Amino acid sequence: MELIEIVAADRNWAIGKDGDMCHHLPEDMAFFRRTTLGGVLLMGRKTLDSFPGGKPLPKRINIVITHQKDFEREGCLVVHSVEEALSLAQTFAPKPVFVVGGGTIYRQMLPFCTKAYITKIDTTFEAPDTFIDNLDALASWRVIEESAPMEQNGLSFRFVTYERGSQ
Ligand SMILES: NC(=O)c1ccc[n+]([C@@H]2O[C@H](COP(=O)([O-])OP(=O)(O)OC[C@H]3O[C@@H](n4cnc5c(N)ncnc54)[C@H](OP(=O)(O)O)[C@@H]3O)[C@@H](O)[C@H]2O)c1
């Protein structure tokens, strides 16, 4: 199973504030949609709650991780640990599996990821409270593809693909 992190981050690898994103980039949302459609999503309960209406994303399998034993949400598969999430995701092979946040899930899943799609936004979000690991500081990760910079809503951003090597 290939596990892929997909996330948009600022220059300091900040990704969110007060349970929400710090930016609005329709181009990035379109990239996220076309990349993940038909795949399996792994997410924390707070990220599910941040989606419109707290609803799962359509045309994808939504696996939600929570400690709450009685948690239920229409259209979601609920698990209670990283291990359970990984073994459930595996049953959908060969569908690709995407780690879609938030901070706690990116951190716990990164050791199992072999690829990452990072939308690098060339800005510094104001007072963010959620961050991911800086892949540029990890020797095992390297950039394999990088788009030209794009502009939208006054923000400059690039799509950067990383791969984890054997180091
Ligand atoms: N920029 C981006 O691309 C992007 C993408 C996604 C999210 N975000 C942002 O990230 C923020 C949310 O991230 P977050 O770190 O606060 O929350 P999160 O990772 O989405 O969810 C945290 C919750 O997941 C559950 N959980 C985590 N690890 C678990 C484990 N090992 N076993 C069982 N349950 C576990 C717990 O749910 P319970 O409390 O129910 O037990 C925990 O409270 C928001 O600001 C969101 O907008 C940004």
The ligand as a Tripos MOL2 file, in Angstrom:
@<TRIPOS>MOLECULE
LIG
   48    52     1     0     0
SMALL
NO_CHARGES

@<TRIPOS>ATOM
      1 N1         -3.4610   22.9740    5.3790 N.am      1 LIG1
      2 C1         -3.9290   21.7440    5.1700 C.2       1 LIG1
      3 O1         -3.7110   21.1710    4.1000 O.2       1 LIG1
      4 C2         -4.7420   21.0740    6.2420 C.ar      1 LIG1
      5 C3         -5.2510   19.7870    6.0250 C.ar      1 LIG1
      6 C4         -5.9960   19.1760    7.0390 C.ar      1 LIG1
      7 C5         -6.2050   19.8380    8.2330 C.ar      1 LIG1
      8 N2         -5.6940   21.0970    8.4030 N.ar      1 LIG1
      9 C6         -5.9030   21.8250    9.6610 C.3       1 LIG1
     10 O2         -5.4040   21.0350   10.7390 O.3       1 LIG1
     11 C7         -6.1550   21.4140   11.9160 C.3       1 LIG1
     12 C8         -6.6870   20.1350   12.5720 C.3       1 LIG1
     13 O3         -5.5720   19.3730   13.0000 O.3       1 LIG1
     14 P1         -5.4700   18.8350   14.5080 P.3       1 LIG1
     15 O4         -4.0900   18.3120   14.7030 O.co2     1 LIG1
     16 O5         -5.9690   19.9130   15.4250 O.co2     1 LIG1
     17 O6         -6.5740   17.6990   14.5530 O.3       1 LIG1
     18 P2         -6.7370   16.3040   13.7030 P.3       1 LIG1
     19 O7         -5.3980   15.6640   13.5710 O.co2     1 LIG1
     20 O8         -7.5340   16.5510   12.4810 O.co2     1 LIG1
     21 O9         -7.6900   15.4800   14.6860 O.3       1 LIG1
     22 C9         -7.2770   15.2180   16.0050 C.3       1 LIG1
     23 C10        -8.2040   14.1720   16.5710 C.3       1 LIG1
     24 O10        -7.9800   12.9220   15.9070 O.3       1 LIG1
     25 C11        -8.1520   11.8740   16.8360 C.3       1 LIG1
     26 N3         -6.8810   11.1380   16.9740 N.ar      1 LIG1
     27 C12        -5.6340   11.5800   16.6790 C.ar      1 LIG1
     28 N4         -4.7220   10.5880   16.8860 N.ar      1 LIG1
     29 C13        -5.4190    9.5060   17.3180 C.ar      1 LIG1
     30 C14        -5.0510    8.1860   17.6820 C.ar      1 LIG1
     31 N5         -3.7640    7.7550   17.6320 N.pl3     1 LIG1
     32 N6         -6.0200    7.3220   18.0800 N.ar      1 LIG1
     33 C15        -7.3290    7.7240   18.0990 C.ar      1 LIG1
     34 N7         -7.7440    8.9790   17.7610 N.ar      1 LIG1
     35 C16        -6.7940    9.8460   17.3650 C.ar      1 LIG1
     36 C17        -8.6110   12.5050   18.1300 C.3       1 LIG1
     37 O11       -10.0220   12.5970   18.0070 O.3       1 LIG1
     38 P3        -11.0220   12.6530   19.3050 P.3       1 LIG1
     39 O12       -10.7620   13.9870   19.9580 O.co2     1 LIG1
     40 O13       -12.3770   12.5420   18.6970 O.co2     1 LIG1
     41 O14       -10.6270   11.4910   20.1610 O.co2     1 LIG1
     42 C18        -7.9710   13.8740   18.0530 C.3       1 LIG1
     43 O15        -8.5730   14.8570   18.8720 O.3       1 LIG1
     44 C19        -7.2580   22.3470   11.4690 C.3       1 LIG1
     45 O16        -6.8320   23.6870   11.6920 O.3       1 LIG1
     46 C20        -7.3680   22.0480    9.9830 C.3       1 LIG1
     47 O17        -7.8930   23.1210    9.2310 O.3       1 LIG1
     48 C21        -4.9670   21.7170    7.4290 C.ar      1 LIG1
@<TRIPOS>BOND
     1     1     2 1
     2     2     3 2
     3     2     4 1
     4     4     5 ar
     5     4    48 ar
     6     5     6 ar
     7     6     7 ar
     8     7     8 ar
     9     8     9 1
    10     8    48 ar
    11     9    10 1
    12     9    46 1
    13    10    11 1
    14    11    12 1
    15    11    44 1
    16    12    13 1
    17    13    14 1
    18    14    15 2
    19    14    16 1
    20    14    17 1
    21    17    18 1
    22    18    19 2
    23    18    20 1
    24    18    21 1
    25    21    22 1
    26    22    23 1
    27    23    24 1
    28    23    42 1
    29    24    25 1
    30    25    26 1
    31    25    36 1
    32    26    27 ar
    33    26    35 ar
    34    27    28 ar
    35    28    29 ar
    36    29    30 ar
    37    29    35 ar
    38    30    31 1
    39    30    32 ar
    40    32    33 ar
    41    33    34 ar
    42    34    35 ar
    43    36    37 1
    44    36    42 1
    45    37    38 1
    46    38    39 2
    47    38    40 1
    48    38    41 1
    49    42    43 1
    50    44    45 1
    51    44    46 1
    52    46    47 1
@<TRIPOS>SUBSTRUCTURE
     1 LIG1         1 GROUP 0 **** ****
